[in-house]
């Protein structure tokens, strides 16, 4: 079993009960060589500090930093990067859950394959009354590998999903051109620019076993399943809300296209390849927007 140091960064704000659970699950990971950093975004609830200080007394791997003012979620996530001491890094959301083997299996895969920049496991959504029915999101990354940055970025654009963000990173790839990879995330808060930076530097792997659980509203889970499987959009909406959504929907997707295209220009030096990727981004994101407007998308081949 690997003994590499893994830094786990836990950004948190005003959720002491969930933070306590997250810390317990991280501290009980089968991979024991951890640096566990809790970054508190100026929580008003004093129980947040109490939870962390209690864990610090029983586990010397845990440390705590509280910002004096609320920096916003992205800056809180970013603040953890400068504190990374490990060869590998995980952003651990304070309301997620992980199987005890999550870190160990991701690290073993990263060490087995030096071409990997990021390793994740399949995740399952969790709603208030239990687990949401599992559907695979990472199949496209089970076996894909390429020595070409262009091919890796193209594959990421075609198959991105948001849980990739919460995988285990090779820490040296958390900065690009001397800047945090989070600096490329813009006002839309979309994660695709960051993942493009990772794909430009190495392969992304997803292990087919469920290793993490993400809490979400049932409507969010149903939408995520629809995005993978297709068919009729599952979340009902009143007609007024439906028509009012068109303008912000278009503005959001236009912003994502702009942010992703700028990242492509930064990481793909070949102008012809960069132009092809920008066209692919615009096509796929506009299709995604159209499917939301139609409240329907083609069913994935082989989908149940």
N, C-alpha and C positions, 0 to 999 in steps of 0.2 A: 504493500500500500504506500502511496506517495506521502512524503512528509513536507512537501512544498508549502511555504507560507501563503495563505489566502487572506486578503483583506476583505472584510465584509462591511460595507457602509450602509447604515440604517438611517435614512432621513426620517424625521418624525415631527409631528405637530399635534399636540392636544389629544392624543389617543392613548392614554396610559394602559388601559386594559389590553388593547391589541398589541401595543409595544411589548408588554410583559410576555405575551404569548410568543411573539416573534423572537424575542431574545432567548426565551427558553428553548425554542426549536433550533435556533442557530447554535446555541451553546451545546446542544445535544447532537450536533452533526457527527457522523462517524469519522470525518476528516477533522482531526483535532488541532492541527497547527493553524490557528486563526488569529487574526487581528480584527477585533470587532469594534467598530467606530460608530457611536450614536451621535448624530448631528441634529440638535434640537433647534427648530426654527422659531425661537422665542415663544415657546408655549406659555400660555397664561395659567394652565393647570399645574400646580406644584407637584402633583402625583407623577408627572412625567419624570422629573428629576429623581423623585423617590424610588421609582421603579428601577432606573438605571443604577443609582447608587447602591441599591440592594443587591443587584446582580454583580456590581463591581466588587462588593465585599466577598462574594462567594466565587468569583471567576476573574482572575487577574487579566484575562484576555480582553475584557470589556473596558472601553474608555468612553468619556462623555465630553461633548463640547456643546455649550448653549450659546447661540447667537443673541446679542443684546437686542437686536431689532429683527423683525420678520423680513427676510430677504426675498421671499417668494419661493415657490417650490423648486424652480429650475436652479436658482443660485444655491439653494441648500444642497441639492444633488451635486452641483459642481464643486462645492466647497470640500467634498470628501476626496476628490481626486488628488489634491496636493498632499494628503495625509497617507497615501497608499505606500505601504512598505513591502507588500507581498508580490510574488511573481504573478499572481492571479487576483482578480477582483470581482466582487459581486455587489450590485445594488440590491438590497433586500428591502422591499416595501414593508412598512410596519404592520400592514394588515394581511400580508400573504402568509401561506403555510408551505412547508417543505417536508418531503420525506427525509429521514435521517441520512440517506445515502446520496442526497442531491449533490452536494458539493464534491464528495469523493468521486462520484461517477463522471461528473463534468471535468474535474481536474485530471483524472486518469485518461480521459479521451484527449484532452489538450496536450498531455505529455506523450501520449502514444502517437499523435499526429502533429508535428511541429508546424504544419501549414495552417493550422487553425488559429483564427483571431478570437473566436467566440464559440462557446458550447452552451447549449441549452437542452433541457429535457421537455417532453410534451407537458403541457399544463392542463388542468381541468378547472372550470369555473365552479364557484361555490356561491349559492344563494342562501337566503335567510333560513329556508327549511331543509337545507342539505346540499348535496352535490348536484350540479346541473349535468345532464347527460353528456358523456364525453364525446367529443368529435376532434379528430386529428387536425392540427393546424400546420405542423412542421414537416409533413411527408416529403416535400420538395427538398428538404435539407438533410434527409437521412443519409443519403449516399453521394450527394453532389460534391464534386471537387474539381477545381481548375487551377492551372498555373497562370491564367490570364486575368488580370484585374478587370479588363473590359467584360469578360464572360461572367466573372463573379458579381460585378455590379448589375449587369443585365439580369442575372438570375435573381438577385435580391429584389430588384424592381418588380419582377414578375410574381414573386412569391412572398414578399414581406408580410409579417404579422407582428402585432405589438408586443407579444410576450417575449420576443427575441431580446428586447431591451433588458430583461431581468435574468439573462443568462450569466455565465462565468466568463469574464474577459481575460485575455492575456494582457497584463497590466501595461506593458510597453506600448500598446495600441490605444490607450486612453487619451493620448495626446497626438495631434497631427500638426506638423509644421510648427511645433512648439506651443500650440494652443490646445486647450481642453476640447475634446470632441463635442462636448455640449455647447460650445460656442457657435456651432453651425445650426443649432436648433433655433428657429425664429419665432415670431409671434403666434404662429399656428400651434406651437408645441408638438408638432408632428415629429415622430422618431426616425423617419426614413433618412434624413440627412446624416444622422449619427451612424446608422447602420450601413449606409453607403461608404462612409469613411472606414468602417471595419472591413467591409467586403473588398475595398480597394487594397487593403493591406494583407488580407488572408481569407481563408475559407471560413464559412459558418456552418456548424454542425448542430443538428437536433437529434437527440437520442429518443427512440420511440416509446420508452417507458414513461408513464406519468410520474413526475418528480416534484411538481409544485402545484399549488392551488391558489386561485385568485378570486377574492370576493368581489361580486358585482351584482347590480340589479338584474332581475330576470330579463328585462327588456334588452339590456346590454349583451347578455349571453345569447339571446335569440338573434340579435343582429349579427354578432360575431359568427354564429353558426350559419346564418344566411350568407354572409360574405364568403364563407368557405364552400358552401353546398349549392347556393342559388335557389331558384324558385320564387315564389311569391314572398314579398317582404312581410315578416311575421308580426310587426309591432303596429297596432292600430293607431290612427291619428284622426282628429277632427278636421274637416275640410278647411276650415279657416286656418288652423295651425299648419296644415299641409302647404297651402299656397303661400303663407307668410314665410315658410322656411326656404323658399327658392333663392331669395337674394343672399341671406347669410351663407347658405350652402355653396352658392357659386363663389362668393368672396373667399370662403375658407379654402375651397379646392384651388382657386387661382393662387392663393398664398402658398399652398403646398407646392404647386408646380414651380413657382418662382424660387422657393427655398431649395428644393431638390435640384433644380437646374443649376443654381449657383454652386452647389456642392459638387455636382458632376464636373463643372468647369474647373474646380480646384483640384480634383483628383485624377482626371483623365487627360493627359497631355495631348493626345492625338485629337485634333479638332474634328476630324470626320467621325471618329468613334464617339466623341462627346456629343456631337450633333445628333447622331443616331439615338443615343441614350436619352437626350432631351426630348426627342420626338416620341420615344417610347413612353416616357414619363407622362407627357401631356396627353397622349392617347389613352393610356390606362386610367389616369385620374379623371379625365373627362367621361370615360365610359362608366367609371365608378359613380360619378355624380349623376349621370343619366339614369343609371339603375335605381338610384335613390328617388329620383323624380318619378320614374315609372313604377316604383315599388315592386320591381321584378328584375331578376337577372337570370341568364341561362343556367340551367342546372349543370353542375360539374359531372363529367362523364364518370359513371360508376357510383355516383352518390346515391344513398338510400332514398 
